[in-house]
Amino acid sequence: MFGTLSQLERTLYGMDQLRRELDRAFDGVARREATQEHPPADLRDRGASFVLTMDVPGVAREALDLTLTGDVLTVTGARELKRQEGHSAHRQERRSYRIARSFALPQKVDAERVTARLEHGVLEIELPKAPELQPRKVAVRAA
């Protein structure tokens, strides 16, 4: 009895192997997100404009590049860590990285009025909707 595995034991063993492989795969995804190569972002509709907020810790304003092509906004940037001459690291977990994210906007925006600001590692981009998409009041005339 101890020499052979039952059908149930083989099934449980296979399920345990699958769980271990899934844990390994998801651990890699969590590590990638933690490095900020794919920074978290929110895109909100504020009526007259969209606002994109993205965490970009350690990325300098000069290292960010925003490109609006049609209805796609692309944000690229990099954080470069400089090593000090004559110093050795006992532990080094922080590293340089590059980011590149593209966002398909739900509506056309007015590219001339787009503004962006960076404060405390948070990038906020305001994307005003195109004037032709803005609601406008129509006056009713007397007959």
DOBA-592042 format. One record per residue: z, x, y of N, C-alpha, C, CB in turn. Coordinates in pm, 1 decimal. Glycine has a CB too. Layout:
REM residues N
R       npz       npx       npy      capz      capx      capy       cpz       cpx       cpy      cbpz      cbpx      cbpy
R         Z         X         Y         Z         X         Y         Z         X         Y         Z         X         Y
...
This chain:
REM residues 143
R       npz       npx       npy      capz      capx      capy       cpz       cpx       cpy      cbpz      cbpx      cbpy
R       0.0      80.8    -118.3       0.0       0.0       0.0       0.0      86.0     125.8     118.5     -92.4      -0.9
R      70.0     199.2     126.3      77.5     282.7     244.5     -50.4     363.5     265.3     196.3     375.3     234.6
R    -135.4     375.8     168.7    -255.7     457.3     179.0    -371.3     387.3     246.9    -297.9     500.7      44.2
R    -377.0     257.2     249.0    -491.4     187.0     307.9    -445.3      99.2     423.7    -564.0     101.6     201.2
R    -535.5      81.2     521.1    -507.0      -5.3     634.9    -556.0    -146.4     606.1    -572.4      49.6     763.4
R    -476.6    -241.4     643.1    -519.7    -379.7     626.6    -620.9    -413.8     735.4    -398.6    -476.9     631.3
R    -689.6    -523.4     719.1    -786.6    -569.7     818.2    -718.8    -589.9     954.0    -853.3    -701.0     771.4
R    -599.3    -645.5     955.0    -525.1    -668.1    1078.3    -491.7    -534.9    1145.5    -396.5    -748.0    1050.0
R    -448.3    -436.3    1068.5    -413.4    -306.0    1126.0    -536.2    -238.0    1185.8    -349.8    -215.5    1019.4
R    -652.5    -250.5    1117.7    -776.9    -192.2    1170.5    -816.8    -261.1    1300.8    -891.4    -204.0    1066.5
R    -802.0    -391.8    1306.9    -835.9    -466.6    1428.7    -744.4    -426.3    1543.0    -826.1    -618.3    1404.3
R    -613.8    -418.7    1516.0    -519.3    -379.6    1620.2    -544.3    -236.3    1667.6    -375.9    -393.7    1569.0
R    -577.9    -149.3    1575.3    -608.5     -11.4    1611.4    -731.4      -7.0    1702.6    -631.6      74.1    1484.6
R    -835.7     -83.3    1669.9    -956.7     -88.7    1751.8    -927.9    -143.7    1890.1   -1062.9    -173.2    1683.9
R    -842.9    -245.4    1897.2    -807.0    -303.1    2027.3    -728.6    -202.4    2110.8    -724.5    -432.1    2008.7
R    -641.3    -124.9    2046.6    -564.8     -23.9    2118.4    -657.4      85.0    2173.0    -457.8      37.6    2026.7
R    -756.5     124.5    2096.2    -853.9     224.0    2142.2    -931.6     172.1    2263.5    -951.5     260.7    2028.3
R    -972.3      45.0    2259.0   -1044.5     -15.8    2369.6    -956.7     -19.5    2495.2   -1090.9    -157.8    2331.8
R    -830.4     -55.8    2479.6    -737.8     -59.3    2592.8    -724.5      78.5    2656.4    -600.3    -110.2    2548.2
R    -715.1     182.0    2573.7    -702.9     318.5    2625.3    -827.9     360.1    2703.1    -677.8     416.6    2510.0
R    -945.1     322.1    2653.1   -1069.3     356.4    2723.1   -1079.2     282.3    2856.1   -1191.3     323.8    2635.5
R   -1039.6     155.9    2859.7   -1040.7      79.4    2984.2    -941.0     137.2    3084.0   -1008.8     -68.3    2957.0
R    -823.0     174.9    3037.2    -725.2     238.2    3126.0    -782.2     364.6    3187.9    -596.3     270.7    3049.8
R    -849.6     445.4    3108.1    -908.3     569.6    3157.0   -1016.3     540.2    3262.1    -967.6     650.9    3039.7
R   -1099.7     439.0    3236.1   -1206.9     404.1    3330.0   -1150.1     353.4    3462.2   -1299.3     298.1    3268.7
R   -1051.7     263.3    3456.6    -995.2     208.2    3579.7    -913.4     311.3    3655.7    -909.0      87.5    3548.4
R    -856.0     407.1    3586.1    -781.8     513.4    3652.7    -876.7     595.3    3739.3    -710.1     603.8    3549.5
R    -998.4     619.9    3691.6   -1098.3     692.4    3770.3   -1138.5     615.9    3894.6   -1221.0     721.2    3686.2
R   -1151.9     484.0    3885.1   -1186.6     401.5    4000.7   -1074.9     407.0    4103.9   -1213.4     255.6    3958.1
R    -951.7     397.0    4059.8    -837.6     401.2    4152.2    -831.5     536.1    4222.9    -705.3     374.4    4077.0
R    -858.9     644.3    4151.2    -857.4     776.5    4213.3    -967.2     788.2    4317.8    -873.6     885.8    4107.4
R   -1087.1     733.9    4288.2   -1197.1     741.8    4383.5   -1161.7     667.7    4511.2   -1325.6     684.8    4322.7
R   -1102.3     548.6    4500.5   -1064.0     473.4    4619.3    -954.4     546.1    4696.5   -1017.4     332.8    4580.8
R    -866.7     612.6    4627.4    -758.0     683.3    4693.9    -809.8     801.2    4775.4    -656.0     731.3    4591.7
R    -926.7     854.8    4741.3    -981.3     967.6    4816.4   -1054.6     922.2    4941.0   -1074.3    1048.7    4729.1
R   -1068.9     792.7    4961.6   -1132.1     735.8    5079.0   -1281.9     759.8    5085.2   -1068.4     790.6    5200.9
R   -1346.2     801.0    4976.8   -1491.4     813.7    4978.9   -1555.6     676.1    4991.6   -1541.8     885.2    4852.1
R   -1483.7     575.8    4955.8   -1529.5     437.2    4966.8   -1418.1     359.8    5037.8   -1563.4     374.2    4824.1
R   -1403.4     381.8    5170.7   -1288.1     325.9    5240.9   -1290.1     173.2    5245.3   -1282.5     380.4    5381.8
R   -1173.5     111.4    5240.7   -1166.1     -34.4    5245.8   -1207.9     -85.5    5383.1   -1024.2     -82.3    5212.0
R   -1271.5    -202.9    5384.0   -1320.3    -260.3    5509.1   -1308.7    -412.2    5504.9   -1466.5    -218.1    5535.4
R   -1299.3    -472.6    5623.1   -1299.2    -617.9    5638.9   -1409.3    -654.0    5737.0   -1160.0    -670.6    5688.1
R   -1483.8    -760.3    5708.2   -1584.1    -812.3    5800.7   -1545.3    -955.9    5830.9   -1730.5    -802.7    5741.2
R   -1515.5    -981.2    5958.8   -1468.9   -1114.7    5998.6   -1563.5   -1176.1    6100.5   -1326.2   -1107.7    6056.4
R   -1572.1   -1308.8    6097.5   -1651.9   -1384.3    6193.2   -1557.8   -1438.9    6299.1   -1731.8   -1499.5    6123.4
R   -1579.3   -1398.8    6424.7   -1495.0   -1446.7    6534.5   -1568.8   -1547.3    6623.1   -1446.8   -1328.7    6619.0
R   -1665.4   -1615.0    6568.4   -1740.5   -1713.2    6645.0   -1859.8   -1650.6    6713.2   -1651.7   -1779.4    6747.3
R   -1839.0   -1585.6    6827.0   -1949.4   -1526.0    6902.5   -1987.0   -1387.1    6850.7   -1912.6   -1517.3    7049.6
R   -1904.5   -1330.5    6763.0   -1933.6   -1196.8    6711.7   -1870.9   -1177.1    6573.7   -1882.4   -1089.3    6809.2
R   -1917.3   -1073.0    6507.0   -1855.4   -1026.8    6383.2   -1773.6    -904.1    6419.0   -1962.6    -995.0    6271.4
R   -1664.3    -881.8    6346.0   -1583.4    -762.0    6367.1   -1563.9    -695.3    6231.1   -1444.9    -796.6    6434.7
R   -1604.7    -569.6    6223.7   -1586.6    -490.0    6102.8   -1472.1    -393.6    6128.9   -1718.2    -413.5    6062.9
R   -1372.6    -394.3    6042.3   -1258.9    -303.4    6051.9   -1256.3    -218.9    5925.1   -1123.8    -381.6    6071.2
R   -1247.5     -86.5    5942.1   -1251.7       4.1    5827.4   -1149.1     115.6    5844.5   -1393.1      63.4    5809.7
R   -1078.3     147.1    5738.2    -982.5     258.0    5739.4   -1057.5     389.4    5718.6    -873.4     238.8    5629.5
R   -1045.6     480.3    5814.4   -1109.1     612.0    5803.9   -1008.6     720.9    5844.8   -1237.5     619.0    5893.2
R    -898.7     734.3    5770.5    -794.6     829.0    5810.8    -844.7     973.4    5813.1    -675.8     817.9    5717.2
R    -810.7    1041.4    5921.0    -845.1    1182.7    5932.7    -986.9    1211.2    5976.4    -822.0    1248.4    5804.7
R   -1070.4    1108.5    5993.2   -1208.5    1129.3    6036.1   -1211.6    1126.7    6189.0   -1304.4    1020.2    5975.2
R   -1265.1    1232.7    6247.6   -1273.4    1241.9    6393.8   -1382.7    1149.7    6446.7   -1300.4    1387.5    6438.0
R   -1364.2    1104.7    6569.6   -1462.7    1016.8    6633.9   -1601.2    1081.5    6634.0   -1419.5     983.6    6778.3
R   -1607.5    1211.7    6660.5   -1735.1    1283.1    6666.3   -1803.0    1292.3    6529.5   -1713.7    1422.7    6722.1
R   -1726.2    1276.2    6423.0   -1781.0    1288.8    6287.3   -1832.7    1156.6    6231.4   -1675.4    1344.5    6194.4
R   -1818.7    1049.1    6309.2   -1866.0     917.5    6264.8   -2006.4     890.8    6317.1   -1769.9     806.3    6311.7
R   -2087.1     823.9    6235.4   -2222.4     785.5    6275.7   -2244.5     640.6    6234.2   -2330.7     879.9    6211.8
R   -2278.2     555.6    6330.9   -2305.0     414.7    6304.4   -2452.7     388.1    6329.5   -2215.5     322.2    6392.9
R   -2517.1     323.2    6234.0   -2658.4     291.6    6246.7   -2679.4     145.1    6213.8   -2744.4     381.5    6154.9
R   -2748.3      74.6    6302.2   -2779.9     -66.6    6281.0   -2930.5     -78.2    6264.6   -2728.5    -156.0    6399.6
R   -2972.5    -118.8    6145.8   -3113.9    -136.7    6116.5   -3133.8    -279.5    6069.1   -3164.1     -33.9    6010.0
R   -3196.6    -362.1    6153.9   -3212.1    -503.1    6119.9   -3075.5    -568.0    6109.1   -3290.8    -520.1    5988.4
R   -3045.9    -622.3    5991.3   -2915.5    -685.9    5971.3   -2824.9    -603.8    5880.1   -2933.7    -825.1    5913.2
R   -2848.4    -471.2    5875.7   -2766.1    -381.9    5793.4   -2699.2    -276.5    5882.3   -2852.3    -313.3    5682.9
R   -2566.8    -272.0    5875.3   -2489.3    -171.0    5947.2   -2448.5     -63.3    5848.4   -2364.2    -233.6    6016.8
R   -2476.4      63.0    5882.0   -2438.5     175.2    5797.3   -2339.9     263.3    5872.8   -2563.2     256.6    5753.2
R   -2228.7     295.6    5807.4   -2125.8     381.2    5864.5   -2117.5     506.6    5777.9   -1987.0     307.3    5872.6
R   -2136.9     622.7    5838.9   -2122.0     749.5    5767.6   -2026.1     837.8    5846.3   -2260.3     820.5    5747.7
R   -1965.3     929.3    5777.8   -1872.4    1020.5    5843.3   -1817.5    1121.1    5744.8   -1758.6     943.7    5908.4
R   -1734.0    1209.7    5796.3   -1675.6    1312.4    5710.4   -1542.8    1358.3    5767.9   -1771.6    1432.0    5694.4
R   -1455.6    1394.0    5677.4   -1330.1    1459.2    5716.2   -1336.1    1599.8    5660.9   -1202.7    1381.0    5663.1
R   -1326.6    1695.6    5750.5   -1331.9    1836.2    5710.2   -1194.7    1898.8    5731.2   -1441.2    1913.8    5790.4
R   -1138.9    1952.7    5625.7   -1011.4    2023.4    5635.8   -1039.9    2172.7    5644.9    -918.6    1991.3    5513.9
R    -982.3    2236.3    5744.8   -1003.2    2379.5    5763.0    -888.4    2455.1    5697.6   -1014.7    2415.7    5913.8
R    -924.0    2559.0    5625.9    -822.3    2643.1    5561.5    -782.7    2755.1    5657.2    -874.8    2701.9    5426.2
R    -654.1    2780.8    5662.3    -604.5    2886.5    5750.4    -618.3    3022.1    5682.4    -457.3    2860.7    5789.6
R    -668.5    3116.3    5757.2    -684.1    3252.6    5705.9    -547.2    3313.9    5676.2    -761.6    3340.6    5807.2
R    -536.8    3384.9    5566.5    -415.0    3455.6    5533.0    -306.5    3369.3    5470.7    -361.9    3519.5    5653.6
R    -334.6    3241.3    5447.4    -236.2    3152.5    5387.4    -285.1    3110.9    5248.9    -211.1    3028.1    5477.2
R    -191.4    3096.5    5157.7    -227.2    3045.4    5025.6    -154.8    2913.3    5003.7    -191.5    3148.2    4913.2
R    -214.7    2827.1    4926.8    -157.3    2694.4    4904.1     -76.1    2694.4    4775.3    -268.3    2586.7    4898.2
R      42.7    2639.6    4781.4     123.6    2621.4    4661.3      89.9    2488.2    4596.2     274.1    2628.9    4694.5
R      47.1    2395.6    4676.9       3.9    2264.7    4628.3     -98.1    2212.3    4728.1     125.5    2164.5    4611.4
R    -210.2    2162.4    4677.4    -312.7    2110.7    4767.9    -372.5    1984.4    4709.0    -422.8    2216.3    4793.9
R    -334.2    1870.0    4766.3    -385.2    1740.6    4721.3    -482.6    1682.5    4822.2    -270.2    1643.0    4697.3
R    -470.1    1718.4    4949.7    -560.5    1669.2    5052.2    -690.0    1747.2    5043.1    -497.9    1681.2    5193.5
R    -801.1    1680.0    5071.9    -928.7    1748.9    5064.4   -1027.7    1688.9    5163.2    -984.6    1742.8    4922.4
R   -1134.7    1760.0    5185.6   -1243.1    1708.9    5269.2   -1317.3    1602.4    5190.3   -1340.0    1823.5    5314.2
R   -1377.5    1508.9    5261.9   -1458.5    1407.2    5193.2   -1560.8    1348.7    5290.0   -1368.5    1294.4    5134.8
R   -1660.6    1283.7    5234.0   -1764.1    1215.1    5310.6   -1759.0    1067.7    5276.5   -1905.1    1274.0    5281.5
R   -1790.7     984.9    5375.5   -1798.1     841.2    5351.3   -1938.2     793.0    5388.6   -1688.6     764.2    5432.6
R   -1982.7     689.8    5321.5   -2109.6     624.6    5353.4   -2101.7     482.5    5299.2   -2232.9     703.0    5292.9
R   -2100.5     387.0    5390.1   -2096.2     246.1    5350.7   -2199.5     169.4    5430.0   -1955.2     185.7    5372.2
R   -2262.8      73.5    5366.0   -2358.4     -14.7    5432.2   -2312.8    -158.0    5413.6   -2502.0       5.3    5376.6
R   -2333.3    -238.0    5517.9   -2291.0    -377.8    5516.8   -2407.3    -465.1    5560.0   -2168.4    -400.1    5609.2
R   -2443.2    -560.4    5475.5   -2545.0    -659.4    5511.5   -2475.0    -765.8    5595.4   -2614.6    -722.6    5383.2
R   -2518.8    -781.5    5718.4   -2456.2    -877.5    5809.2   -2511.3   -1017.4    5782.0   -2480.2    -837.2    5957.3
R   -2427.9   -1119.2    5791.0   -2471.3   -1254.8    5758.0   -2571.1   -1314.6    5857.9   -2351.7   -1344.0    5749.0
R   -2574.1   -1261.3    5980.7   -2665.6   -1310.8    6082.9   -2713.9   -1194.3    6166.8   -2597.8   -1417.8    6171.7
R   -2819.5   -1219.1    6242.9   -2872.7   -1117.3    6332.8   -2772.2   -1093.6    6445.9   -3011.9   -1160.1    6389.7
R   -2758.6    -966.0    6485.7   -2666.9    -931.6    6594.3   -2744.7    -869.0    6709.3   -2556.3    -835.2    6544.6
R   -2681.5    -867.8    6826.7   -2739.7    -808.4    6946.7   -2704.9    -659.4    6946.4   -2687.4    -879.4    7077.6
R   -2799.0    -576.3    6903.8   -2774.6    -432.5    6886.1   -2736.2    -364.1    7017.5   -2898.7    -365.3    6827.6
R   -2782.0    -414.6    7130.5   -2753.5    -352.7    7260.0   -2607.6    -370.1    7302.1   -2844.4    -411.2    7366.2
R   -2539.1    -468.1    7247.6   -2400.9    -495.3    7289.1   -2296.1    -456.4    7184.9   -2386.2    -641.2    7321.2
R   -2335.5    -389.7    7078.2   -2241.0    -347.2    6974.5   -2148.2    -240.6    7032.3   -2316.2    -292.7    6848.6
R   -2018.3    -253.9    7006.6   -1920.7    -154.0    7052.2   -1834.5    -111.0    6933.8   -1831.6    -210.7    7167.9
R   -1781.9      10.1    6943.3   -1695.6      62.1    6836.8   -1582.7     141.9    6898.6   -1775.8     149.6    6736.8
R   -1466.3     135.3    6833.9   -1353.4     217.4    6878.8   -1276.0     264.7    6755.8   -1259.9     137.4    6976.7
R   -1215.8     380.6    6770.4   -1137.5     441.9    6663.2    -997.3     465.7    6716.0   -1202.5     575.5    6613.0
R    -898.7     408.1    6646.9    -760.3     425.8    6689.0    -670.9     436.5    6566.6    -714.7     309.4    6779.7
R    -594.7     544.1    6559.3    -499.6     568.7    6450.4    -566.0     557.8    6312.3    -383.0     470.0    6459.8
R    -686.4     610.5    6298.9    -754.4     611.0    6169.8    -817.8     479.1    6130.1    -659.4     650.7    6065.5
R    -824.7     384.3    6223.2    -887.3     254.5    6195.1   -1007.9     239.0    6287.3    -785.4     135.8    6214.8
R   -1125.4     221.0    6228.0   -1248.7     200.7    6302.8   -1271.3      51.0    6316.8   -1370.1     269.9    6232.8
R   -1295.2       6.0    6441.4   -1322.8    -135.4    6465.9   -1456.2    -145.0    6538.4   -1208.0    -203.1    6549.1
R   -1548.6    -219.9    6478.6   -1683.0    -235.9    6535.1   -1702.6    -383.4    6567.5   -1794.1    -184.1    6436.0
R   -1734.2    -412.2    6693.7   -1763.0    -550.2    6732.5   -1913.4    -566.3    6741.7   -1694.2    -587.5    6868.0
R   -1964.1    -666.6    6669.5   -2107.4    -691.6    6659.6   -2138.1    -831.5    6713.2   -2156.2    -676.7    6512.6
R   -2169.5    -842.0    6843.4   -2199.3    -973.4    6900.3   -2322.7   -1035.4    6834.4   -2220.6    -962.2    7051.9
R   -2315.0   -1163.1    6807.0   -2428.6   -1232.8    6746.4   -2543.3   -1239.0    6847.0   -2388.0   -1376.1    6700.0
R   -2665.4   -1242.5    6795.6   -2784.1   -1248.5    6880.8   -2779.3   -1374.5    6967.0   -2913.7   -1245.7    6795.3
R   -2823.0   -1364.7    7092.9   -2814.5   -1479.8    7184.2   -2885.1   -1604.6    7131.3   -2873.3   -1442.8    7318.2
R   -2996.3   -1587.4    7062.2   -3069.3   -1705.0    7012.6   -2991.8   -1779.2    6903.9   -3205.6   -1663.1    6958.5
R   -2890.2   -1714.8    6847.3   -2809.7   -1780.0    6743.8   -2683.1   -1842.8    6800.3   -2773.2   -1680.2    6635.8
R   -2655.6   -1816.8    6928.0   -2536.5   -1871.5    6990.5   -2556.2   -2020.5    7019.4   -2503.4   -1794.8    7120.1
R   -2453.5   -2100.0    6996.3   -2465.3   -2241.5    7032.4   -2474.9   -2254.6    7184.7   -2344.2   -2323.2    6977.6
R   -2554.7   -2347.6    7231.7   -2562.1   -2370.2    7374.8   -2558.4   -2518.1    7403.0   -2687.9   -2307.4    7433.9
R   -2501.7   -2548.6    7514.1   -2489.3   -2689.1    7552.4   -2621.0   -2735.2    7613.6   -2371.2   -2710.1    7652.2
R   -2653.9   -2857.3    7582.2   -2774.4   -2918.2    7637.1   -2730.0   -3031.2    7728.3   -2870.8   -2970.0    7523.8
R   -2774.4   -3025.7    7852.4   -2738.3   -3129.4    7949.9   -2820.1   -3255.9    7923.0   -2761.8   -3079.0    8095.8
R   -2756.9   -3367.5    7934.6   -2825.3   -3496.1    7918.0   -2858.6   -3549.3    8056.5   -2737.1   -3598.8    7837.4
R   -2988.3   -3575.0    8079.5   -3032.5   -3625.0    8209.2   -3041.7   -3777.0    8207.7   -3168.1   -3563.9    8247.1
R   -3032.3   -3833.1    8323.0   -3051.0   -3977.6    8335.2   -3199.1   -4009.1    8325.5   -2991.9   -4031.0    8468.6
R   -3230.7   -4123.2    8271.2   -3370.6   -4162.2    8251.8   -3438.5   -4208.2    8376.4   -3379.8   -4268.7    8151.5
